[in-house]
Amino acid sequence: MTTTTTTEVKRRTREQWANDPCGAIYGDGHTIGTREFFDRVEAHRYEVYAPWMRELMGFDAFSGRKLLEVGCGMGSDLLQFARGGALVTGLDYTPRSIEISRRRFSMYDVPGRFTVGDAENLPFPDASFDVVYSNGVLHHTPDTQRAIDEVHRVLRPGGIAKIMLYHRSSLYYWLSIVLKHGIVRGELARSTTEEIMSRHVEYSETGALPLVRAYTRVEVERMFERFASRRVDVRQLTREELRAPRVVPDRLVDALGARWGWNVVMTAVK
């Protein structure tokens, strides 16, 4: 990828989340930045969309430890870590996201530090953090491996990385991206799967077409091979996506999500 292309990709990324902050559509019509808006977004994220997140991400597990979120967006997850006692820093490539996060933390009277920055060039010294967290972000940057190497660099020895990337071996990828859009609607005749994901994965009112990639578990393991230990979990498959009637047990939906969900979560120790 040339420098010009990389610059354009990052410009589209900034445009995407400046105009459509991630998760804002779940604010139920409330004005962005109001308490009602933030409360609605939070309730949807952890009660409806991904109730598995609190346990797997360990929001209450890092009290007193320095935690960086790369791509903090509107600060939803970062706020949970801060409430759990972590000493948090939020970084995002989009200035508007940092403004929203600062407002949110101030509104709830929770301490946090925030900065605009690039995941591929983190503006922190080596061994600065005990934990680095990133959820649904690094698959949008042109050089995902470089971003992961930056996570490794800023972690202290023994520090923990928790990183979520999109999962290519998922039902969503194969049924929606490949079958529905690629084959049935004929988009594979003129587009790559990455281009199809750019059009359909992220909600957009502007057509910014951010870069979107997805990875297999094996690929994710390989990208984190510099870490001393690694664990991979797969999650995120909803009853609505399966069109599963209520007679289908929740445990079966969860079991399918743990194999073919859209999120692959790496927990790695430096």
N, C-alpha and C positions, 0 to 999 in steps of 0.2 A: 504494500500500500504506500503510495507516494505521500509526501508531506502535504501537498495540496488536498489530496483525497482525505487524509486524516483530519486536516483542519475543517473540511466541509462536514465530515461525519460528526465531529465534536460540536460544530455550529448547530447542526440539526438536533443533536441531543439537548443542547441548551435551550433551543427554541421549543422543543417538545415539552419539557417540564417547566419552562417559564410560563407557557400558556395553559398547560393542563397538568398542574401539580398531581403527582401520583396519589391516587385515592380520593381526590377532591370530589369526584362524581358521587361519592357515598355520603356527602354532607347534607343530602336531602333538601337542597335548595337554600340552605343557610349561607350567609355571606362568609367567604373565606376569612379566617382570622378571628371570628367570634367564638365564644365559648360553646355555643350550641353547635356550631360547625365542627369544632374539634371533638366534642363529645360524641357526635353522630359518627364521625370517621373512625374513632377509636372503637366504638361499640361494634360497628360492622366488621372491622378488621379482625378482632379477637373473639367475637361471639358468633359471627356468621361465616366470614370468608375463611379464616384459618385459626380455628380454636386450638389447634395443636401447637401453635407458635410459643405460647408462654412456657410450656414445659421443655420443648426441644431447644429453644434458643436460650433458655436459662436466664430470664430477665431478673430474677432475684438471686443469681448465683455469684455476683461479682462485687459485692459490697466492699467499698474501700479501695477498689482497684481502678487503675486508669484505663478507660475504654474509649476507643475511637470508632465512630461509625463512618465508613466511606460511602458517601451517597445517602445522606440522612433524610433527604426529601423534606417532608413537612414535620419531621421529628417524632413520628408516632412511636417507632420502636425505641429510639434513643430516650424518649421520655420514660418508657417502661424500665429501662436499665437504670436511669437516674433515680426513679422512685424506689428501685431495689438497692440503692446505696452506692452505685458505681459513680466514679468521678469522670464525667462524660465530656467528650469533644465531638462535635458534629462537623463533618466536611462535606461540601457538595459543590459540584461544578456550576450550578445554577444560582446566581445571586438571589433570585426571588425565593428559592427554597430556604436559603439561610435566613432571609428576612422573616419568613413565615415561622421557621423553627424558633428563632429568637423571641418572636412575639408569643408563641405558644408556651415556651418555658417561663417567660415573664408572667404571663396570665395565670399560670398555675403555681407561681412562686417556687420554681425548681431551678437549682443552679446548673449551668452548662456553658461550655465554650463553643464558639462556632467560627468557621472560616471557609472562605471560597477556595477551592483547590481542585487539582486534577488527580484522579486515581492513579494515573501512570507516573506521576511525579509528586509524591506526597511531601508537603512542606514541613516535615518533621525530622529531627535527628534519628540516627539509628537507636534501636532499643528504647523507644519513647513510651511504649504502651504495654500494659499487661494483657489486654484483649483488643483485637480488631474484629469488628463486625461489619458485614455488608450483605444486604438482602435485595436481590434482584437488580443489581447495578453493574457488576463487572462484565456481564455479557453484552453491555451496551457500549463499552469502550473499545477502540480499534485493536489494542494490544492487551487482551485479557491476561496473558501470561506475565507481561511486564507489571500489570497492576497487582497480580498475586505475589510477584517477587518483591514489590514495594511493601505489601502487607508483611511479608517475612522480614524485611529489613527493619521496619519500625517496631516490630515486636521484640520484647526482651527475651532472653533465653528462658524457655519454659512457658512462654506466653501462648495464649490461645487465639486461634483464628476461627471465626464462624462465618462462613460464606455461602450464600445461596445463589445458585445459577440455574437457568432453565434446563430442563431435562429432555434430551432428544428421544430417549427411549420411553416416551410417555404416551398415554392415550390421546392427550390433547394434541401433541405434535402430529401423530400419525392419522388421527381421525379428523382433526380440524384443519391443520396446515396442509398436510399432504393429500388426504382424500377429499375433503370438502372443497377447499380452495384450489388445491393444486390440480386434482384430477377431474372432479365433477364440474367445477367452474372453469377449468382449462387454463389456470394461471401458470402451471408448470411448463406450458408450451412457450411462454415468453419470459419467465422469471425463474430465478433460483429460489430455493426454500427460504434463504435469508431475506430476499426481497419480499416474499410473501409474508413472512413474519413482521417485517417492517411496516407493512400495510395494515395488518390485522391484529397483532398481539397487544399493542399499547393503545389505550383510548386517546384519540386526538381530534380536536376541532379545527386544526390548522393544516393537517397533512404534512407534518414535519418529517415523517418517515425516519425515525431514529434507527440506528443499527441495532439489530436483535440477533443474537446467536443462541444456540442450544447445544448441550454437550451430553455425551453418555457418561455413565459412572466411571468407566475405564479412563476416559479422557480427563475427567476431573481428578481422579487419582494421580494421573501422570503430571498434571499441572502443579500438584502440591507435593511432588516427590522430594523436595528439599526439606520438608518438615519431618520431625523425628517420629511422629505417630499421626495416624489419620483414621477418621471414622466417617462413613458416608451414610446418610439417611435420605430417603425419598418420601415426599409428602405432597399434598395438595391435589385432591381429586374430590369434587363435591358431588352430592347426590343429584343436584340439578344438571351437572355436566354429564353424568351417567344416564340421566332421565330415569333414575331408579325409583320405583314406587315405594310407598312407606312400608310395604310388607318385606322389603329387602332390609335385613338387619344393619344397623350402623357399623357393627364390627366387620361386616363383609365389605362395606364401602371403604372403611379405614384400611383394611387389608389390601384392597386393590390399589388404594392411594400409596401405600408403602412399597408397592412394586412398580406401578405405572403412573405415579403422580407427576405433576408438572414442575415441581421444585426438587432439585438435588442439593442437599445441605452438607457441606464439608465442615467437620470439626477437626482441626489440626493443631498439634502442639509443636512449637518450634524446638 
